[in-house]
Amino acid sequence: MGGFLLTIPSGVQPASQRQIISAIATMVSAEAMKARIQNGFSVAPPCSVCADPEALALSPIVRTGDQLARRIEIVTWPRPPIPEHILIEGTPGGQIKAA
């Protein structure tokens, strides 16, 4: 369905960390998610946005995504759940690093 992983690098100073946390909070707010839907970016929004009738009216994928999520039919783990995945991922990573 799409989405982002928002993190703070470990070397960031505490004062900057507070600014980053504030920016992330703004970016993931219900208002920001609704604005994304209004502009055609219909990833799976949080439940607070899925409950908004205006957001539901803007994009049919919002309702469908919410229904799939509630039925636990969306796979959110981006990797296959197999023990060999580390080997599969590490092999090309090692080749790229060596090149």
MDTraj code that builds the backbone (N, CA, C; nanometers):
import mdtraj as md
import numpy as np

residues = "MET GLY GLY PHE LEU LEU THR ILE PRO SER GLY VAL GLN PRO ALA SER GLN ARG GLN ILE ILE SER ALA ILE ALA THR MET VAL SER ALA GLU ALA MET LYS ALA ARG ILE GLN ASN GLY PHE SER VAL ALA PRO PRO CYS SER VAL CYS ALA ASP PRO GLU ALA LEU ALA LEU SER PRO ILE VAL ARG THR GLY ASP GLN LEU ALA ARG ARG ILE GLU ILE VAL THR TRP PRO ARG PRO PRO ILE PRO GLU HIS ILE LEU ILE GLU GLY THR PRO GLY GLY GLN ILE LYS ALA ALA".split()
xyz = np.array([
    [0.0821, -0.1194, 0.0000],
    [0.0000, 0.0000, 0.0000],
    [0.0862, 0.1254, 0.0000],
    [0.2092, 0.1149, 0.0417],
    [0.2965, 0.2318, 0.0448],
    [0.3122, 0.2855, 0.1851],
    [0.4005, 0.3791, 0.2002],
    [0.4226, 0.4395, 0.3302],
    [0.5674, 0.4787, 0.3468],
    [0.5996, 0.5295, 0.4626],
    [0.7329, 0.5799, 0.4891],
    [0.7814, 0.5313, 0.6248],
    [0.9121, 0.5235, 0.6393],
    [0.9755, 0.4963, 0.7672],
    [1.0510, 0.6235, 0.8036],
    [1.0037, 0.6933, 0.9035],
    [1.0638, 0.8203, 0.9433],
    [1.1476, 0.7972, 1.0688],
    [1.2758, 0.8314, 1.0608],
    [1.3666, 0.8060, 1.1717],
    [1.4542, 0.9273, 1.1982],
    [1.5263, 0.9207, 1.3092],
    [1.6218, 1.0244, 1.3456],
    [1.7600, 0.9601, 1.3477],
    [1.8540, 1.0115, 1.2691],
    [1.9897, 0.9551, 1.2705],
    [2.0517, 0.9635, 1.4101],
    [2.1343, 0.8681, 1.4448],
    [2.1902, 0.8605, 1.5802],
    [2.2827, 0.9760, 1.6150],
    [2.3463, 1.0384, 1.5181],
    [2.4418, 1.1447, 1.5476],
    [2.3817, 1.2838, 1.5607],
    [2.2505, 1.2956, 1.5544],
    [2.1861, 1.4264, 1.5602],
    [2.1869, 1.4790, 1.7038],
    [2.2185, 1.6067, 1.7184],
    [2.2231, 1.6709, 1.8501],
    [2.0813, 1.6789, 1.9107],
    [2.0719, 1.6764, 2.0459],
    [1.9405, 1.6784, 2.1121],
    [1.8498, 1.7935, 2.0678],
    [1.9042, 1.9128, 2.0487],
    [1.8201, 2.0255, 2.0067],
    [1.7593, 1.9987, 1.8692],
    [1.8378, 1.9415, 1.7804],
    [1.7872, 1.9083, 1.6472],
    [1.6890, 1.7920, 1.6529],
    [1.7090, 1.7000, 1.7465],
    [1.6173, 1.5867, 1.7612],
    [1.4767, 1.6368, 1.7905],
    [1.4649, 1.7378, 1.8777],
    [1.3333, 1.7926, 1.9109],
    [1.2668, 1.8519, 1.7866],
    [1.3447, 1.9191, 1.7034],
    [1.2897, 1.9762, 1.5798],
    [1.2450, 1.8661, 1.4847],
    [1.3243, 1.7603, 1.4765],
    [1.2903, 1.6484, 1.3879],
    [1.1634, 1.5800, 1.4370],
    [1.1531, 1.5589, 1.5680],
    [1.0331, 1.4958, 1.6247],
    [0.9103, 1.5804, 1.5943],
    [0.9241, 1.7105, 1.6067],
    [0.8130, 1.8009, 1.5762],
    [0.7744, 1.7910, 1.4285],
    [0.8739, 1.7860, 1.3409],
    [0.8467, 1.7754, 1.1973],
    [0.7775, 1.6432, 1.1647],
    [0.8243, 1.5341, 1.2249],
    [0.7625, 1.4034, 1.2005],
    [0.6188, 1.4033, 1.2508],
    [0.5955, 1.4599, 1.3697],
    [0.4597, 1.4660, 1.4249],
    [0.3670, 1.5430, 1.3310],
    [0.4167, 1.6498, 1.2725],
    [0.3362, 1.7274, 1.1782],
    [0.3083, 1.6462, 1.0522],
    [0.4100, 1.5766, 1.0013],
    [0.3954, 1.5009, 0.8773],
    [0.2993, 1.3832, 0.8903],
    [0.2858, 1.3267, 1.0097],
    [0.1983, 1.2105, 1.0270],
    [0.0653, 1.2462, 1.0928],
    [0.0403, 1.3750, 1.1104],
    [-0.0858, 1.4173, 1.1722],
    [-0.2033, 1.3828, 1.0810],
    [-0.3211, 1.3737, 1.1406],
    [-0.4421, 1.3453, 1.0630],
    [-0.4641, 1.4527, 0.9570],
    [-0.4352, 1.5777, 0.9909],
    [-0.4543, 1.6865, 0.8943],
    [-0.3624, 1.6694, 0.7730],
    [-0.2362, 1.6339, 0.7984],
    [-0.1423, 1.6152, 0.6882],
    [-0.1807, 1.4945, 0.6031],
    [-0.2240, 1.3870, 0.6673],
    [-0.2649, 1.2685, 0.5921],
    [-0.3864, 1.2994, 0.5053],
    [-0.4802, 1.3766, 0.5592],
    [-0.5988, 1.4133, 0.4823],
    [-0.5585, 1.5010, 0.3632],
    [-0.4648, 1.5913, 0.3835],
    [-0.4173, 1.6757, 0.2738],
    [-0.3538, 1.5908, 0.1644],
    [-0.2814, 1.4863, 0.2028],
    [-0.2222, 1.3979, 0.1023],
    [-0.3306, 1.3289, 0.0194],
    [-0.4345, 1.2830, 0.0872],
    [-0.5451, 1.2173, 0.0160],
    [-0.6108, 1.3158, -0.0796],
    [-0.6304, 1.4398, -0.0338],
    [-0.6920, 1.5420, -0.1189],
    [-0.6074, 1.5682, -0.2436],
    [-0.4783, 1.5451, -0.2342],
    [-0.3875, 1.5692, -0.3462],
    [-0.3516, 1.4418, -0.4218],
    [-0.4266, 1.3341, -0.3968],
    [-0.4103, 1.2133, -0.4755],
    [-0.3088, 1.1126, -0.4250],
    [-0.2570, 1.1300, -0.3048],
    [-0.1577, 1.0387, -0.2495],
    [-0.2284, 0.9461, -0.1505],
    [-0.2904, 0.8411, -0.2021],
    [-0.3790, 0.7583, -0.1200],
    [-0.3121, 0.6334, -0.0663],
    [-0.2103, 0.6491, 0.0161],
    [-0.1554, 0.5337, 0.0852],
    [-0.2507, 0.4991, 0.1978],
    [-0.2252, 0.3893, 0.2668],
    [-0.3120, 0.3490, 0.3766],
    [-0.2986, 0.4492, 0.4910],
    [-0.3973, 0.5355, 0.5098],
    [-0.3888, 0.6346, 0.6164],
    [-0.4252, 0.5746, 0.7514],
    [-0.3953, 0.6443, 0.8603],
    [-0.4309, 0.5939, 0.9927],
    [-0.5827, 0.5912, 1.0115],
    [-0.6265, 0.5178, 1.1118],
    [-0.7705, 0.5018, 1.1371],
    [-0.8409, 0.6354, 1.1559],
    [-0.7733, 0.7336, 1.2163],
    [-0.8370, 0.8632, 1.2388],
    [-0.8774, 0.9284, 1.1069],
    [-0.7992, 0.9074, 1.0025],
    [-0.8315, 0.9644, 0.8720],
    [-0.9361, 0.8787, 0.8017],
    [-0.9284, 0.7480, 0.8189],
    [-1.0254, 0.6584, 0.7555],
    [-1.1665, 0.6819, 0.8074],
    [-1.1790, 0.7356, 0.9272],
    [-1.3100, 0.7628, 0.9855],
    [-1.3665, 0.8973, 0.9404],
    [-1.2883, 0.9751, 0.8683],
    [-1.3303, 1.1076, 0.8233],
    [-1.4140, 1.0924, 0.6960],
    [-1.5426, 1.1290, 0.7007],
    [-1.6288, 1.1123, 0.5833],
    [-1.5769, 1.1858, 0.4595],
    [-1.5169, 1.3025, 0.4791],
    [-1.4645, 1.3772, 0.3655],
    [-1.3477, 1.3029, 0.3000],
    [-1.2598, 1.2447, 0.3822],
    [-1.1474, 1.1674, 0.3285],
    [-1.1987, 1.0445, 0.2542],
    [-1.3000, 0.9798, 0.3093],
    [-1.3579, 0.8627, 0.2427],
    [-1.4179, 0.8998, 0.1078],
    [-1.4792, 1.0175, 0.1007],
    [-1.5406, 1.0607, -0.0240],
    [-1.4361, 1.0988, -0.1291],
    [-1.3189, 1.1379, -0.0856],
    [-1.2149, 1.1828, -0.1786],
    [-1.1500, 1.0695, -0.2556],
    [-1.1389, 0.9539, -0.1926],
    [-1.0653, 0.8459, -0.2564],
    [-1.1225, 0.7105, -0.2155],
    [-1.1658, 0.6297, -0.3118],
    [-1.2206, 0.4982, -0.2782],
    [-1.1168, 0.4044, -0.2169],
    [-0.9885, 0.4290, -0.2446],
    [-0.8865, 0.3387, -0.1906],
    [-0.8741, 0.3528, -0.0387],
    [-0.9122, 0.4680, 0.0147],
    [-0.9052, 0.4875, 0.1599],
    [-0.9956, 0.3868, 0.2294],
    [-1.1188, 0.3768, 0.1846],
    [-1.2138, 0.2824, 0.2454],
    [-1.1673, 0.1384, 0.2245],
    [-1.1247, 0.1062, 0.1024],
    [-1.0799, -0.0301, 0.0723],
    [-0.9574, -0.0663, 0.1564],
    [-0.8609, 0.0246, 0.1631],
    [-0.7425, -0.0010, 0.2446],
    [-0.7757, -0.0208, 0.3905],
    [-0.8677, 0.0598, 0.4416],
    [-0.9094, 0.0470, 0.5815],
    [-0.9780, -0.0869, 0.6051],
    [-1.0649, -0.1279, 0.5137],
    [-1.1331, -0.2566, 0.5290],
    [-1.0338, -0.3728, 0.5260],
    [-0.9379, -0.3669, 0.4341],
    [-0.8359, -0.4724, 0.4280],
    [-0.7526, -0.4765, 0.5559],
    [-0.7164, -0.3592, 0.6059],
    [-0.6360, -0.3528, 0.7289],
    [-0.7130, -0.4087, 0.8476],
    [-0.8393, -0.3756, 0.8586],
    [-0.9206, -0.4253, 0.9710],
    [-0.9394, -0.5768, 0.9650],
    [-0.9381, -0.6329, 0.8436],
    [-0.9494, -0.7789, 0.8288],
    [-0.8123, -0.8456, 0.8317],
    [-0.7095, -0.7670, 0.8579],
    [-0.5709, -0.8149, 0.8625],
    [-0.5342, -0.8859, 0.7319],
    [-0.5684, -0.8225, 0.6208],
    [-0.5388, -0.8779, 0.4895],
    [-0.4309, -0.7991, 0.4163],
    [-0.3684, -0.7047, 0.4849],
    [-0.2597, -0.6290, 0.4250],
    [-0.1296, -0.6790, 0.4863],
    [-0.0362, -0.7138, 0.4009],
    [0.0940, -0.7576, 0.4482],
    [0.1803, -0.6333, 0.4652],
    [0.2182, -0.6052, 0.5881],
    [0.2973, -0.4853, 0.6132],
    [0.4455, -0.5168, 0.6281],
    [0.4796, -0.6428, 0.6325],
    [0.6199, -0.6809, 0.6439],
    [0.6774, -0.6872, 0.5026],
    [0.7752, -0.6033, 0.4687],
    [0.8209, -0.5940, 0.3306],
    [0.9095, -0.7086, 0.2833],
    [0.9422, -0.8005, 0.3701],
    [1.0330, -0.9095, 0.3335],
    [0.9622, -1.0431, 0.3497],
    [1.0024, -1.1408, 0.2704],
    [0.9411, -1.2722, 0.2887],
    [0.9799, -1.3301, 0.4247],
    [0.8857, -1.3889, 0.4959],
    [0.9143, -1.4425, 0.6303],
    [0.9850, -1.5782, 0.6248],
    [1.1063, -1.5789, 0.5694],
    [1.1836, -1.7027, 0.5590],
    [1.3213, -1.6805, 0.6203],
    [1.3797, -1.7824, 0.6827],
    [1.5105, -1.7651, 0.7450],
    [1.6217, -1.7327, 0.6453],
    [1.6048, -1.7729, 0.5202],
    [1.7073, -1.7494, 0.4189],
    [1.7128, -1.6044, 0.3712],
    [1.6189, -1.5219, 0.4155],
    [1.6126, -1.3845, 0.3653],
    [1.7415, -1.3073, 0.3924],
    [1.8028, -1.3258, 0.5062],
    [1.9264, -1.2542, 0.5382],
    [2.0349, -1.2896, 0.4365],
    [2.0457, -1.4171, 0.4004],
    [2.1423, -1.4592, 0.2994],
    [2.1079, -1.3994, 0.1629],
    [1.9809, -1.4047, 0.1276],
    [1.9368, -1.3504, -0.0013],
    [1.9665, -1.2007, -0.0081],
    [1.9377, -1.1286, 0.0985],
    [1.9600, -0.9844, 0.1018],
    [2.1089, -0.9506, 0.1076],
    [2.1846, -1.0288, 0.1823],
    [2.3263, -1.0012, 0.2007],
    [2.4121, -1.0281, 0.0792],
    [2.3726, -1.1231, -0.0022],
    [2.4535, -1.1587, -0.1191],
    [2.4680, -1.0416, -0.2166],
    [2.3590, -0.9837, -0.2677],
    [2.3786, -0.8694, -0.3575],
    [2.4384, -0.7483, -0.2849],
    [2.4052, -0.7334, -0.1567],
    [2.4623, -0.6231, -0.0798],
    [2.6135, -0.6327, -0.0716],
    [2.6642, -0.7537, -0.0523],
    [2.8082, -0.7744, -0.0481],
    [2.8737, -0.7502, -0.1834],
    [2.8048, -0.7883, -0.2882],
    [2.8582, -0.7679, -0.4230],
    [2.8617, -0.6193, -0.4585],
    [2.7592, -0.5466, -0.4227],
    [2.7542, -0.4036, -0.4520],
    [2.8619, -0.3310, -0.3725],
    [2.8785, -0.3688, -0.2453],
    [2.9794, -0.3056, -0.1593],
    [3.1197, -0.3314, -0.2139],
    [3.1435, -0.4529, -0.2652],
    [3.2755, -0.4882, -0.3161],
    [3.3089, -0.4169, -0.4469],
    [3.2054, -0.3803, -0.5213],
    [3.2276, -0.3169, -0.6524],
    [3.2647, -0.1751, -0.6377],
])
top = md.Topology()
chain = top.add_chain()
for i, resn in enumerate(residues, 1):
    res = top.add_residue(resn, chain, resSeq=i)
    for name in ("N", "CA", "C"):
        top.add_atom(name, md.element.get_by_symbol(name[0]), res)
traj = md.Trajectory(xyz[None], top)
